[in-house]
Amino acid sequence: MAGLCEGGNEPSGSLKAICKLKKLFTSNQLLTKCLVSFRLNSILFRQSLMLAGSEFQSLGRAIVKEDEYEKVRWDGFCDRVAKLVAENNKPFSDGEFAKDLIVTVAEEVCPSMINSFKTLSLGRTAIVSRIAEMDSDIEDQLRSMIKGLTWYALALDECTDIKHTAQLAIFLRGVDDELNVFEEFLDLVPIKGHTSGEDIFEALHMVACKHELSWEKLVSLTTDGAPSMIGNSRGLMGQFYAFLNEIGIPRNSVKMIHCIIHREAPCAKSANLANVIQTKEAPLNCQLEIIDMQNNTRIRSSGKLGIELWRLIDRDVYPNLKNLVSRMLAMFGGTYVCEQFFSVMNNNKNNRRSRISDSNLVATLRVSVSKLQPDIDRLVAAKTSKSPPEKTE
């Protein structure tokens, strides 16, 4: 490869592209994904450039038809590049570098389209705007999902970033009527100055209002056990229980869980029918239903375990037991999701990107860690003043 680029016979168009790209490319794996994403976006390249380290492992010759370019949604392609920037914890300015690589390939592979590639909107400001749009789209999906939850729980933890600002991470775990369990990043709230229980509660209350959470559906709060979290008077726990009293929700309806690392919620995956039937700690209102289940031939012969077993149980016949299982499935076992999240946060807000704004940080992190995917087609349609396409089941 090196010899072909340095001398000898005149290289082909594809090899010229390699030689030019080697001058631009260092070891940025984000750019590998940018080029690979061509194939995922309206057949820009039938065979993608695959890069590894500072050398190319292989290059497939691009077969491009001019009429296919007319069908390309350039905005959608740029959105996907912006998504890669966020997912790989890269600076927003890397979008411009990705554009340089794309243009370099286009000069040799499809020179007739070079002007179209040069107009790609991948500058820093454009990347920031596109990530913000995807963040907003994911938040809309999250609010819609929350409305369908039967019960939910919250996990909270705080970490000080490189600028000595306390960042409060809040995650949500919920369960719907079909016992489907969802776990999602809810929000990140910067808390300036000293972090107290009152500050944390105010941040929690603000996030709950923002995402239209119903306090009646909350089953537990999981924290790291710090004094500001568990204090009975000025800590989050004291502030929260006082708030529940004000709005008429029984204190014992919301459990406070502290420092239970990697514990699975009971009945979540491996519980079997025998374990439930033999328990002596079931609430009084569930005991008669357990006795009835013990004699239910259909349930005992189903051969199902864990969540599949509980999905088989009719809520109308066993309302108390089904409700208990739903609440337990919604609970977090610890704050491990927050700890994993802080690693991603620190990769984005580091000594080279310490001035990233709070709003840009939250948007980037949501796009990066959320299990929900932004609907890029709908975003493109909205920007081109077209009616959003109908969602298919």
C-alpha positions as a printed Julia matrix, in Angstrom:
393×3 Matrix{Float64}:
   0.0     0.0     0.0
   2.77    2.42    0.94
   4.67    1.63   -2.26
   1.67    2.26   -4.44
   1.19    5.67   -2.89
   4.82    6.69   -2.98
   5.87    5.83   -6.53
   5.6     3.49   -9.5
   2.76    3.42  -11.99
   0.03    6.04  -11.92
  -2.48    4.81   -9.31
  -6.14    4.28  -10.11
  -8.87    6.61   -8.86
  -9.52    4.43   -5.81
  -5.83    4.32   -4.88
  -5.56    8.07   -5.33
  -8.33    8.41   -2.8
  -6.41    6.17   -0.41
  -3.26    8.22   -0.77
  -5.08   11.48   -0.1
  -7.0    10.05    2.83
  -3.81    8.75    4.45
  -2.63   12.34    4.69
  -5.82   13.33    6.49
  -6.44   10.24    8.55
  -4.59    9.64   11.83
  -6.34    7.14   14.09
  -9.84    8.52   14.4
 -12.22    5.56   14.41
 -15.2     7.92   14.24
 -14.24    8.6    10.62
 -14.36    4.89    9.89
 -18.0     4.88   10.96
 -18.72    8.07    9.02
 -17.55    6.4     5.82
 -19.21    3.08    6.62
 -22.47    4.98    7.19
 -22.5     5.87    3.47
 -23.81    2.39    2.74
 -26.55    2.82    5.31
 -27.66    6.1     3.77
 -29.27    5.77    0.35
 -26.5     3.7    -1.28
 -23.88    6.44   -1.5
 -21.21    3.77   -1.67
 -21.91    0.14   -2.42
 -18.72   -0.9    -0.75
 -17.48    1.15    2.19
 -14.03    2.27    3.07
 -12.88    0.27    6.09
 -10.17    1.89    8.14
  -8.05    0.57   11.01
  -5.52    2.58   13.04
  -3.53    4.74   10.64
  -3.64    2.22    7.77
  -6.44    1.03    5.47
  -7.2    -2.67    5.63
  -9.26   -2.73    2.47
 -11.04   -0.58   -0.04
 -14.04   -1.62   -2.07
 -14.46    0.12   -5.39
 -17.46    2.43   -5.25
 -20.13    1.83   -7.85
 -22.18    4.99   -7.98
 -25.02    5.81  -10.34
 -25.74    9.44  -10.99
 -29.49    9.07  -10.71
 -29.15    7.55   -7.26
 -27.72   10.81   -5.93
 -31.01   12.5    -6.71
 -32.69   10.29   -4.1
 -30.19   11.04   -1.34
 -31.5    12.92    1.65
 -28.48   15.02    2.43
 -29.92   16.27    5.69
 -30.53   12.71    6.83
 -26.96   11.79    6.04
 -25.64   14.79    7.98
 -27.88   13.88   10.93
 -26.39   10.39   10.97
 -22.87   11.82   11.0
 -23.87   14.1    13.9
 -25.26   11.04   15.73
 -21.91    9.28   15.29
 -20.13   12.31   16.73
 -22.29   12.13   19.86
 -22.15    8.35   20.23
 -18.36    8.31   20.0
 -17.79   11.21   22.44
 -16.08   13.29   19.78
 -15.71   17.08   19.58
 -18.38   18.81   17.51
 -15.65   20.08   15.17
 -14.96   16.49   14.04
 -17.94   16.84   11.7
 -15.9    19.22    9.56
 -13.0    16.76    9.49
 -15.38   13.99    8.41
 -16.54   16.26    5.6
 -12.91   16.73    4.45
 -12.54   12.96    4.23
 -15.79   12.57    2.31
 -14.78   15.27   -0.17
 -11.36   13.66   -0.62
 -12.97   10.34   -1.56
 -15.49   12.06   -3.84
 -12.73   13.85   -5.79
 -11.5    10.49   -7.1
 -14.51    8.2    -6.91
 -17.34   10.45   -8.1
 -15.93   13.84   -9.18
 -19.19   14.81  -10.86
 -20.79   15.09   -7.42
 -17.97   16.95   -5.69
 -19.96   20.19   -5.37
 -22.81   18.37   -3.63
 -20.41   16.87   -1.1
 -18.79   20.24   -0.48
 -22.14   21.71    0.53
 -22.72   19.14    3.31
 -23.63   20.96    6.51
 -21.2    19.39    8.97
 -19.61   22.4    10.65
 -19.48   22.72   14.43
 -22.64   24.84   14.68
 -24.55   22.48   12.39
 -23.48   19.41   14.39
 -24.58   21.07   17.65
 -27.96   21.96   16.11
 -28.52   18.46   14.73
 -27.68   16.8    18.05
 -30.08   19.16   19.81
 -32.87   18.2    17.39
 -32.24   14.49   18.0
 -32.2    15.12   21.77
 -35.6    16.8    21.52
 -37.0    13.94   19.44
 -35.81   11.33   21.96
 -37.32   13.36   24.82
 -40.68   13.4    23.01
 -40.51    9.62   22.63
 -39.62    9.29   26.31
 -42.62   11.36   27.43
 -44.88    9.22   25.27
 -43.42    6.06   26.8
 -43.86    7.43   30.34
 -47.58    7.92   29.77
 -47.96    4.17   29.22
 -46.2     3.09   32.42
 -48.09    1.4    35.24
 -45.31    2.0    37.79
 -41.86    3.55   37.69
 -38.79    4.1    39.87
 -35.97    6.64   39.84
 -32.24    6.25   40.46
 -30.21    9.35   41.42
 -26.53    9.99   41.89
 -24.28   13.02   41.68
 -20.74   13.48   40.46
 -18.45   16.51   40.25
 -17.23   17.26   36.73
 -13.9    18.72   35.64
 -15.2    22.27   36.25
 -16.09   21.38   39.86
 -19.82   21.48   39.12
 -22.01   18.87   40.77
 -23.97   16.99   38.11
 -27.09   15.12   39.26
 -27.93   12.18   36.99
 -31.48   10.8    37.08
 -32.53    7.53   35.46
 -36.02    6.07   35.12
 -37.08    2.43   35.19
 -40.71    1.57   34.47
 -43.09   -1.27   33.72
 -46.28   -1.28   31.65
 -49.43   -3.41   31.85
 -47.77   -6.21   29.85
 -44.81   -6.29   32.29
 -42.43   -4.85   29.69
 -39.59   -3.15   31.55
 -38.01    0.08   30.31
 -34.85    1.74   31.63
 -33.89    5.17   30.31
 -31.74    8.21   31.02
 -34.12   10.91   32.25
 -31.99   14.01   32.8
 -28.75   15.57   34.0
 -29.03   18.64   36.24
 -26.04   20.84   37.15
 -26.11   22.05   40.76
 -23.96   25.1    41.39
 -22.21   25.6    44.71
 -22.8    23.41   47.76
 -25.0    20.35   47.15
 -27.69   19.93   49.81
 -30.74   17.74   50.14
 -32.93   20.75   49.35
 -30.99   21.39   46.11
 -31.29   17.77   45.05
 -35.03   17.67   45.78
 -35.62   20.88   43.83
 -33.74   19.4    40.86
 -35.74   16.15   41.12
 -39.04   18.02   41.32
 -38.13   20.16   38.3
 -37.25   17.08   36.2
 -40.46   15.29   37.25
 -42.55   18.28   36.14
 -40.59   18.61   32.89
 -41.26   14.98   31.95
 -44.83   14.96   33.33
 -44.19   12.19   35.86
 -47.05   11.14   38.12
 -45.97   10.89   41.77
 -48.77    8.36   42.38
 -46.98    5.87   40.1
 -43.57    6.19   41.79
 -42.57    3.04   43.72
 -38.98    3.78   44.81
 -36.06    6.2    44.88
 -32.59    4.66   44.7
 -29.61    6.74   45.84
 -25.95    6.26   46.75
 -26.46    6.65   50.49
 -24.61    9.97   50.87
 -25.71   12.2    53.79
 -27.26   14.71   51.38
 -29.4    11.87   50.02
 -30.54    9.97   53.12
 -30.74   12.69   55.79
 -34.08   12.51   57.64
 -34.43   16.27   57.99
 -32.39   18.21   55.42
 -31.45   15.3    53.18
 -33.3    14.31   50.02
 -35.19   11.56   51.87
 -36.53   13.96   54.5
 -37.44   16.57   51.9
 -39.14   14.02   49.69
 -41.21   12.39   52.41
 -42.35   15.82   53.58
 -43.44   16.57   50.02
 -45.39   13.29   49.78
 -47.19   14.21   52.99
 -48.14   17.59   51.5
 -49.72   16.04   48.4
 -51.45   13.24   50.33
 -49.41   10.24   49.21
 -48.67    7.66   51.97
 -45.01    7.6    53.0
 -44.8     3.8    52.79
 -45.91    3.79   49.14
 -42.43    4.9    48.0
 -39.41    2.89   49.11
 -35.99    4.49   49.6
 -33.19    2.17   48.45
 -29.53    2.88   49.23
 -26.32    1.26   48.03
 -27.69   -2.07   46.88
 -25.16   -2.75   44.18
 -26.21   -4.84   41.17
 -29.14   -6.45   42.97
 -31.83   -7.7    40.65
 -35.38   -6.84   41.6
 -37.2    -9.88   43.0
 -39.21  -11.85   40.46
 -37.41  -10.08   37.62
 -35.76  -12.93   35.74
 -35.13  -16.12   37.63
 -37.94  -16.38   40.15
 -40.06  -19.49   39.75
 -43.57  -20.28   40.94
 -42.42  -22.4    43.87
 -40.33  -19.56   45.31
 -43.32  -17.23   45.28
 -45.82  -19.71   46.63
 -43.57  -20.78   49.52
 -42.68  -17.26   50.66
 -43.89  -16.35   54.14
 -43.3   -12.64   53.68
 -46.02  -11.94   51.14
 -48.32   -9.01   52.0
 -51.56  -10.02   53.65
 -53.68   -9.01   50.66
 -51.67  -11.37   48.42
 -51.74  -14.49   50.56
 -55.18  -15.69   49.48
 -54.22  -15.16   45.83
 -51.04  -17.19   46.34
 -53.08  -20.06   47.8
 -55.37  -19.93   44.78
 -52.4   -19.93   42.4
 -51.02  -22.97   44.17
 -54.09  -24.9    43.13
 -54.37  -23.46   39.62
 -53.62  -26.33   37.24
 -53.26  -24.1    34.18
 -50.57  -21.98   35.8
 -48.67  -24.89   37.34
 -48.58  -26.84   34.09
 -47.56  -23.88   31.91
 -43.85  -24.52   32.39
 -43.15  -20.79   32.32
 -40.78  -19.0    34.69
 -39.87  -15.42   35.59
 -41.58  -12.59   33.77
 -43.22  -14.97   31.27
 -45.02  -16.65   34.17
 -46.31  -13.37   35.53
 -47.51  -12.3    32.09
 -49.64  -15.43   32.05
 -51.45  -14.41   35.23
 -54.75  -12.61   34.76
 -54.77   -9.2    36.5
 -58.53   -9.45   37.04
 -58.16  -12.76   38.91
 -54.99  -11.92   40.87
 -55.0    -8.09   41.05
 -52.99   -7.7    44.26
 -50.31  -10.2    43.3
 -49.96   -8.83   39.76
 -49.72   -5.32   41.15
 -47.02   -6.36   43.65
 -44.94   -8.0    40.93
 -45.28   -4.94   38.68
 -44.06   -2.64   41.44
 -41.09   -4.87   42.23
 -40.09   -5.14   38.57
 -40.01   -1.36   38.32
 -37.5    -0.93   41.15
 -33.82   -0.18   40.6
 -31.43   -2.46   42.45
 -28.71    0.2    42.73
 -27.19    3.3    41.17
 -24.93    1.37   38.79
 -26.63    2.98   35.76
 -25.59    6.4    37.07
 -22.02    5.25   37.65
 -21.76    3.96   34.09
 -23.27    7.19   32.84
 -20.68    9.34   34.64
 -17.91    7.57   32.73
 -19.5     8.69   29.47
 -20.02   12.19   30.87
 -16.35   12.5    31.79
 -15.35   11.38   28.29
 -17.38   14.27   26.88
 -16.56   16.97   29.41
 -12.81   16.64   29.85
  -9.81   18.93   30.03
 -10.01   19.54   26.28
 -13.75   20.19   26.23
 -14.26   21.77   29.63
 -16.24   24.7    28.2
 -19.03   22.61   26.68
 -22.34   24.15   27.77
 -24.76   22.32   30.07
 -27.43   22.09   27.36
 -25.01   20.73   24.74
 -23.65   18.23   27.27
 -27.12   16.9    28.12
 -28.13   16.67   24.45
 -24.93   14.81   23.54
 -25.27   12.39   26.43
 -28.92   11.62   25.68
 -28.14   10.8    22.04
 -25.15    8.75   23.18
 -26.68    6.62   25.98
 -30.4     6.47   25.24
 -31.89    3.17   24.11
 -34.42    5.18   22.13
 -33.34    6.11   18.61
 -34.04    9.51   17.06
 -36.46    9.38   14.15
 -34.16   10.97   11.58
 -36.62   10.56    8.7
 -39.22   12.59   10.59
 -36.66   15.24   11.48
 -35.65   15.56    7.83
 -39.28   15.76    6.74
 -39.95   18.5     9.3
 -36.98   20.53    8.09
 -38.08   20.26    4.47
 -41.67   21.29    5.37
 -43.07   17.9     4.41
 -45.6    15.97    6.39
 -43.88   13.46    8.68
 -44.25    9.89    7.42
 -46.68    7.71    9.29
 -45.13    5.3    11.73
 -45.63    1.64   10.92
 -46.31   -0.97   13.53
